[in-house]
Structure formats: structure tokens, C-alpha cells
Amino acid sequence: MASLESLTPPVDSDGSRRTVWRWLLRFLAVVGPGLVVAFADTEAGSITTAATSGAQFGYKLILLQLLLIVPLFVVQEMTVRLGVVTGKGHARLIREHYGLGWAWVSLGTMLVTNVAALVTEFAGIAGAALIFGLNPVPLVLLAAVLLVAVIFTAKYKRAENFALALCLVELLFIPAAFAAHPPLREVVMKGLFGSQPLGNYAYLLLIASNIGAVIMPWMIFYQQSATVDKGLKLPDLHFARVDTALGAVFTQIIMCAVIVTTAATLFVRHIPVSDAAHAALALEPLVGRFAGVTFGVALIGASMLGAFVVALATAWAFGEAFSWRCSLNDGLRAKRFTGLYAGCVGIAAAIVLIPNLPLVEITVYVEAFNGFVLPIVLGFLLVLVNDKRVIGERHNRPLGNAITFALSGVCVALGLWMAITTILHPGG
């Protein structure tokens, strides 16, 4: 009787294994921009939104988080497609094809929102210091120095590895959720199949907040620039899409983990939260030090990654628009690029250290202002990805445009509604 080994074609088997290894190595060479930008999307403001969602309404907003994977992937896929096809960053494409005036419209709105977003990231770091009983000033300064040092001393690959390490830190939100001992059946039934209180104004506002937190203006600038600086080309597009899809899935899993953590602990005891750090402090007496500390460490990682990506997106955008040296591989030779990055980080850290600054209110208004800026950023993205002069045959197809316009319309409408509501009724 023939053995099993003799029935297995060795050449085909070895060929299959070699194919798998080649695929894996190729993917590992491409992976990075999609994961980093998606994990950065779960920054301090987003974590605060998710923590509030769980504390106020339990598991009900889990379904929304899973549905938001689709628009997040759709928008960022267009971004990475522009990058690999053109080999140019977002701001550079706008200036080259539509002129300096439109470039300034894009850059001006982005600069305001990005500096404000950086303030919220350092506010998250300052809040996390309280979890460990530390003075926030040294931790904020240490974070700022580390973020600047990475750019001054690193090439693109090392900077990306630093960002990916911070992504791993964010995964600590998941064990924090398990430490809260949520009832699995309740998570599934109420999170996926439960009734939705759509007549509740506070619930609608949280829906808008979560949707508004999914697509941030700086994400588009960062991923396209990172794709170009990493040197990805058209043959890498398939793997870059996989990278983007994985990022979209993981970031929403993290948002779900935060909701589960606060729903299983704070919601059932009717304990409200004002920000992510407050949520971590409230967890400790309920489920132990491990959950609070884990949540706090993950919050620091999320805030650091958000600050890194937002500041880098700002420097890349201005560098590309005005033809500066703006590659991480240029190091200190890219003086204006590194100077703008360091300036944004330094200004944001200094603002956060101002005594008695209303950091929670600043976070809320930053998220609201993103709702006003989002239509401008998505508008440029849709115009570019449909312009055959820019992207050739890789332009959006009618069905893709219909889906994109519908998803973008919902995101923009709810983002604007949240922004107007927040400004007119800041107290809720």
C-alpha cells in the first residue's frame, strides 16, 4: 500500500509552500500605513467617545462600531489607491491639479484641526498620568521629547516600527475588556440584536459622535503620504488594501472592547464618565487594579500614536504642497519638514500644560469642528479619485461612487449635526 507521503506530489507541495511564503513576505514588506492610520483613529477623543457610549447605553452601540468598518475601509482604500498609482501625496495632488488657492483651503482647515487634535492627544496623556498617581507635566514633556526624537533620529522604517509598537500597546484595551468579565450572551444579544433607542436625543448624539470619529481629516493626508514615503507602487496595491482592511477591522474591535469594558462595569452601576482617563479610574474599585492600569497604558499608547500620526500628517502635507524635502529618510536635511512637525508637537504640549485648561471641553469642540472640515477633505478625495488625469484607469466606477457618496453623505451629515448641536448646546 502506498504511503501518504508517496501520494503527495512533492513538487506541488513545495511550490505551494513557497508561494505562501512569498505572499507572506510580500505582505509584510507592504504592511504598515493602513494599520498605523487605523489604530491612530482610536486616539484619545475616540476612546472617550467609546467609553461614554458604553457607560451611558451599555452594549447597544457595538453594532454601529462593526458597521463602521465599511466606510472606514472605503475612504482609506481610495486614499491608498491614489498614493500607489500617482506616487504623490494628497496635498501635492491638490496643488498640481487644482492650484495653490485650493491647496491653501485644504491645508488651512487641516492645520487648525490638526493642532487642536494634537492638544486632545496630549490631554489624553495628561489624563492617563492621573491613573498612575503621577504629575502630568513630566509625562507630557517626556512624550513630546520622545515623539520629536523619533523624527530626528529615525528613517521611515524605524519610525513605522515605532508606530506599530504603539499599535500593539493599544491592543491592551482587549484584555481590559475581558478583565471586566462581561456576560458574553448579553454582549451578543444586546450589542448585535438589541433594540435601538433612536428616539433618545443623547443616543443620537453618541451615534453622530462615533460616526464623526471614524473618518478624521488627517487620516487621508497621513496614509497617502506614508504610502508614498514607504515607496509602495501599483503592484503593491492588493497588499496595501489588505493592510487597510485589517486596520479598519482592528480599530473597530478596539472601540468595541472599550464599550464592553465600560458597559460591563460603569453602565450597570449608573456611573457616568467625562473622559477616558476618568473611565479608567472608575474601573479600578470595580474590577481591580489590573483593568485600570491596562486601560491607562493603552490610553497612553493611543494618545502617543494619535499625536505621532497627526503631527506627521501636517508636516507631510505642507512639505508636499510647497515642494520641501519631506521624506523621513531625509532626516535633519528636511529642516522645514522636521521643524513643522516638532513645532506642532511642542505647541500642543505647551497648551495642555496651561493650568486649569478645560481639556474635556476642548476635546468635545475639536470633534465637533471635525464635522465642519470633513466635507472639504472628502470632497477633494472624491474629486481626485474620479479625475482620470490624476488616477487614469484606476478611477472610481459608478457603483463605487454611489456607495462612496452615500457613505460619505451619512458621515458628513451626522458630523455636521453633531458639530452644530455641540456648539449650540454644549451642555447636551
N, C-alpha and C positions, 0 to 999 in steps of 0.2 A: 504494500500500500504506500502510495506517495505521501511524504511528509507535508505538513502545512507549509514549511519553508519552500519546498520544491514547487508548490502550486502558486507561489507569489512571484510574479515577474520581477527580478531584482533590479533590472534597468529602470522599469517604470516606477518602482517604489523609490529608488534613489532619486530619480528625476523629479518625482512629486515632492520629496523632502527638500530637494534643492530649490524647487520652485517656491515652496512655503518659506524657506529661509531667506530667499532673495526678496520675496514680498515683504517679510517682516523687517529685514534690514532697510529696505527702501522706505517703508513706512516710518521707521524710527528716525531716518535721516530727514524726513519731511515734518514730522510731528513737532508741535511747539506753538506757533502763533494762534491756532484755533483753541487749544487747551488753555493757554495763558489768558487770552482775552475773555473767554467764557468764565473762567474761575475768577478773574478780576471783576466780572459783573456781579459776583456775590460779595461786594465790598461792604463797608460799614453801614451805608444807607440801606442797602438791600437786606442785610441781615436784620437791621432794626425793623424794617417793614415785615419780614417774615416772622420775627419774634412777636411783634404786635398782632399779626394775623392769628397766630396760634393762641396767644393769651386772651384775645377777645372773642374768637369764634371757634376755638378748638381745631378740629381736623378739617373743617369744611373747605378751606382754600387749597387743600392738597391737589384736588382735581385740576384747578386752574394752573398750578405750577407745572403739572405734567403737560397740559395743553400748550403751554407757552414754549415748550421745546420747539414746536414747529416754526413760529415766527422768528424766534431767535436764530435757528439754523438758516431759514430762508434769507434773512437780511445779511447775515455774515457770509453765506455762500456767495452772494453777489459780490461782496467785498473782496473775498479771496480770489474770485474769478477775474475781477478787474486787475488785481495785483499780478497774477501769474501770466495773464495774456499781454498786458501792457508793459510790465516791468517798471511801473511808476506808481508813486504814492498818490493818495486821494487828492491832496491839496495841489500837487503838481498837475494832475489831470485837469482840475477845475481851471487853474490859471492858463494852461496851454490852450484849452479848447473854448473857454468862455471869458477869458480876460481877467486882468488884475482886480477890477471892481468886484466881480462876483467872488473872486478868491478872498477879498477882504471881508465880504459878507459872511462867508463861511468861517474864515479864521477869527474874525472879531467875536462872533457869537460863541465859537468854540473856546476862545481864550477865557472869556468871562465864566462860562460854565465849568471849565476845567480847573481854574484856580479855586472856584467855590467848592468843586468836588474834592479837590485836594484838602481843603480845610476840613471837610467831613471825614476824610480818611484819618487825618491826624487827630481829629476829635475822637474817633474810634480807638486810636492808640492811647490817648489820654484817659478815656473811659476804662479801657482794659487795665490800666495801671491800678485803678481803684480795686479791681478784683483781687489783686495780689497785695493790697495794702501798701502800694508804692507811691512815691511822689511822682506825679505825671510828667513833671518838667524834664528830669533826666531821661526818661523813656522816650519822650517825644524828640529830644535832641539826639539821642542815640539812633533812633530810627531815621532821622533826617541825615545824619552823618553817614550811616550805612547805605542809604539809598543813593547819595551823591558819590560815595566811594565806589560803588558798583559801576557807575557810568565812567568814572575817571580811570578805572583800572582794568576794565573788562573789555574783551572783544564781544561780538554778537553772541557767539556760542556760550560763553561763560555767563553773560547777562541773562540769556534764555534759561540756562540751568539754574541760576538764582531764582528766576521767576517760577520755574517748575517745582523747585523745592518749596516755595511758598504755597504752591497749589497743593502739595502733599500735606502741608500744615492745615490747610482748610478742611481736609478730609476728616479732621478730628471732630468736626460737627456731627459726624455719623456715630461714633461711639458715645458721644454725649447724648444722642437721642436714645440709644439702647440703654444707657445708664438711667434714663428716666422711667424705664420699664413700662412703655406704652402697651395697652392691650391690643394685640395685633388685629383681632376681629373688629374692634371698634375703629381702629385706624382705617381699615379697608372699607367697612360699611359706611362710616360717616365721612371718610375722606374722599371716597370714589362714588358712592351711591347715595349719600345723604341729601336731604333737602337743602336748597339754597335760599337763604333769606334775602331775596332780591328786593324786597320792599324796605329793607333796613338801610337807612342813609349811610351809617358808619360802615356797613358791609360793602356797599357800593364804592365808597371812598377807598377802602382797602383793595378792592378789585382793581380800581384805577391805579392805585399806588404800585401794586405788584406788576401790572402790565407796563406802567411807566418806567419801572426799574429794570425791565428786561432788555430794552434796547437803549443804551446810552450813546449820546453823540460821539464821545471819544472812542468808542469801540470800533467804529468804522475806520477812523483815521489810523488807529493802532494796528489793526490786523492787516490792512493793506500795506502799510509801511513795513511791518515786520516780515510780511511775505516777500517784499522786495529786498530788504536788507539780508534776509536769510538766503536769498539767491534762488528762490523757487521759480521753476519755469513751467511751461504748458504741460510737459509730460508728468509733472508732479500734481496736476490738478485733482486727479482722482483721490490721491492720498491726502491732499490738503482738505478735500471735502470730508473725508473720514475723520480727520483731525478736528474739523469744525463740528461735525455731528457728535463726536464723543464729548467735546467741550460743552455743547448745548445740553446733552443728557446729564452730565455730571453736575453742572452748575444748578440745574433744577432739582436734582436729587439732594444737593446740599440745602437748597431752600426748603424742600420737604422735611429734611432732618431737623432744621431749626423750628419749623412749625410743629412737628411731632414733639420735640423737646419741651416747648413752652405750653403746648396743648395738654400734654400728659401731666404737667406739674402746676403751672400757673392758672390755666383756664379752669381746671376742676376746683381750684381753691379761690377763684374770683380775684386773682392778684393781677393788677394791671402793670404794664411796663412802659417806660418812657423812652428807653433806647436799649441797644444790645447789651451794653455793659450792665445796666440795671437788671436785665433779664438773667445774666449770669450770676449776679449777686443774689437774686431771689431764688435761684436754683439750689444753692448750697445747703440752706437749712432743710430743704425738702428731700433731696436725693443724695446729699453728701458732697464732700469737697471735690471728689473726682470729676463729677459732671460740671461743676462751676469752673474749676481750673481748666479742664479740657475745652470748655466753651470759650473761656477767656484767651487761651493760647491760640485757638482757631480764629478768634476775632482779631488778634494782633496780626496773624498771617494774612487774613483777608484785607485788613486795612493797609498793611505794607504792600501787598500785591496791587491793590487798587491805586495807591499813591505812585508806585513804580510805573504802572501802565498809563495812568492819566498824564503824568509829567512827561513821559517818553512820547506819548501821542502828540502832546503840544509841541515839543521840540522838533519832532519829525515833520509835523505839518508845516510849521514856519520854515524849516530848513528846505523842504521840498518846494514850497511856493516861491521862495526867493533864491533858489539855487545855491544854498550854503552847502558846505560839507556836512552831511548829516547821517553818516553811517557810524554805527557803534564800532566798527572796525577801524575807523579813523582816529579813535581815541582823542587825546588832547589837541590834535591838529584841527579838529572840528570845534573851534573855540566858541563860535556863536551858538552852535547846537548844544554843546555841553553847558555853556553859560546860561542859556534859557532854561534848560532842564533844572540846573542847580538853583536858579533864581526862583522858579515856581515852587520847588520843594521848600526852599528857605522862607519864602514869603508865607506859605501856608502854615508851616510850623510856627513861625513867629506870631501869626494871627491867633492860632489856637492857644498860645501861652499868655495871651492878654487876660488879666484877671476878670472874673465874673462875666465872661463872654457867654451869651446864651447859645451853647453849642447845639442843643436839641432843636431849637427854633431854626438855626442856620441850616441844619440837615434837612428839615422839612421844606424850607423855602428853596434849597438847592434842587431837591427832587421836583418841586413844583415848576421851577424855571426850566428844567429839562423838557417839560411838556411843551413849552413855547418854542424851544430850539429844535426839537425833534423833527417837525415838518420841514424845516430848512435842510437839515442833514439828509433826511430820507429823500427829499426832492432832488438834491444833487445826485444821490446814489442812483435813483431810478432813471434820471436823465442820462447819466454816464453809461449805465449798463444797457441802455436801449439805443445808444448812439453807435452806429456801425463804423463811423470814423474812428471811434475810440477802441471798440472791442471786436470789430469785424463780425465774423460768423458766430461768435460766442455770445451774441446779444440775447436778451430775454425773448422767449417765444410768447405768443398771445396768451396761452393758458398760464404760463409762468407769470406774466404781467398781471393777469386777472387776480391770481392768488396773492401776489405781492401787494397790489393796490388795495385789495380787501383787507389783508392783514395789517398793512401799514395804516390804512384808514381807521381801523379799530384802535390801534395803538395810539395814533395821533389824537383822535377824538377824545379818548379816555384820558390821555395825558394832559390835553388842554383843559378838559373838565376838572381834573384834579388840581391843575395849576390855578385855575380861576377860583375854584372853591377854597383852596388853601389860602390864597391871598385875600379873598373877600371875607372868609370866615376862619381865621387862623386857629380859633379855639375849637373847631369842629362843629 
